[in-house]
Amino acid sequence: MQDVKTGTFIANARVALQDENLQVALTKMKTGFVDRRSEARARLPEFDQIRDQARDIKNHTLAHLDFYLERFERKVTEQGGHVHWCSTPEDARQTILDICRRLDAKTVTKGKTMIAEEIGLNDFFEENGIEPIETDLGEYIIQLRKEPPSHIIAPAVHVLKHEVAEAFVEKHVERDPERSLEEPRELLDEARDELRQKFLDADVGVTGANFLIAETGTSVIVTNEGNGDLTQTIPKAHIVLASLEKVVPTLEDASTIQRVLARSATGQEASVYTTFSTGPRRPDDPDGPGEYHVVLLDNERSKMIGTEFQEMLRCIRCGACLNHCPVYNSVGGHAYGWVYPGPMGSVLTPSLIGVEEAGHLPNASSFCGRCEEVCPMRIPLPKMMRHLREREFDRGLGSQSVRTGIRMWAFYVKRPGLYRALANLKFSILGFLGRGKGRFRWLPGAGGWTKYRDFPAPQPGGTFQAQWYERGGARSPKP
């Protein structure tokens, strides 16, 4: 698998907060993703009803996952393709390598696939004498920079335009070093020119899959670039690399989920390309691969079935939870230390590699609830992060100071009378000390807060609970 550095999240986050280029790049996400999603949602009045349908489709599929996976395999085989069942990343890598070696592959073009990142496929290819070529523009940029993706749909969102130009000048050494790369179009044209012949020369193409359709044995990719089509139609073999939960029962089900996918991801009505692939090239087909393989990866996902984390398997990798997360928007994706960042990564990563390795991630949340609010599949991410925090605590993981603080807090909240008395006492003391100030610049024991912001002084009226009881459990009358 890709190197895991989730245990250094806190240190990674501190570095990210001081990275000026990263902070500039992250400010563009609101316009690029958040505003566009909001506008796309507003243009579709039935958006929430479709979300409910999409959720129900995935819930039904997960409840009968074995049936639909077996049906998918049967249909792929009927169409002349092959399905390979892989329990671990090692199994998946070796299966793909065996296919490539049998075809004497020297180069492999790759469409965007997070599962390839999960299993560390590029490094494995290079170790075995095969050149992997990323063809998605964002993935191509970060491959040149030797970086992992920082976002699940926009892998180079952290890279500024001048940094892309610098990477092109450094890596495309046969070109005029004085050429203009000021305009985005110039960068795009150069990348297209560099990749065109590589598409034609590639021996094998690897793509991911947004959906696997059990009804027809079809894999579906949803993209905004033509690279996916070129990757899977020109080479000798097309390898689809996907995880088990990508299967859906029918074409109609895939179409329903697609209606919320692009709107949630990029604010589009639909992505530019939606490509359906069913088996290898047939005798009367004008193009297509000679062989069609689907590599299905488990990697601990089947263990999530029937647990409090099963709902995470509804995820369609739209990135909406990342785009709206205040933590992700502060530190970016690399701080999370593995393939899946943001709220979805804070649940999926510990589920795949263990809370011992990734216990920091569920704590990287303000629990504002925006991730669940915008998720097109209605995944209760905050609830699952709480479950993971409980698991971390029960296993004696995490810092001793945090564990001690939680025990002290639990002691008091189990004794409501004592809790209220201490809360009222602290309220009175802080109210007295803050009289006329309005806020504190420093408080003992609250340095984590006051280092970055002032602490508001309590205002007259008592604690929330005191005001609630005073009103007999009623809300304040409207003015």
Secondary structure, DSSP 4 states (H G I P E B T S, - for coil): -PPP-GGGHHHHHHHHHT-HHHHHHHHTHIIIIIIHHHHHHHT-TTHHHHHHHHHHHHHHHHHTHHHHHHHHHHHHHHTT-EEEEESSHHHHHHHHHHHHHHTT-SEEEE---HHHHHTTHHHHHHHTT-EEEE-SHHHHHHHHTT---SSSS-TTTT--HHHHHHHHHHH-TTS-TT----SHHHHHHHHHHHHHHHHHH-SEEEE--SEEETTTTEEEEEESSTHHHHHHHSSSEEEEEEEGGGEES-HHHHHHHHHHHHHHHTS-SS-SEEEEE-SS--TT-SS--SEEEEEEE-TTGGGGTTSTTGGGGG-----HHHHT-TTHHHH-SGGG-SS--HHHHHHHHHHHH-HHHHTTGGGS-----HHHHH-TT---HHHHHHHHHHHHHHTT-S-HHHHHHHHHHHHHHTSHHHHHHHHHHHHHHHHHHTTTT-EES--TT-HHHHTTS-EEPPPTT--HHHHHHHTTS-PPPP-
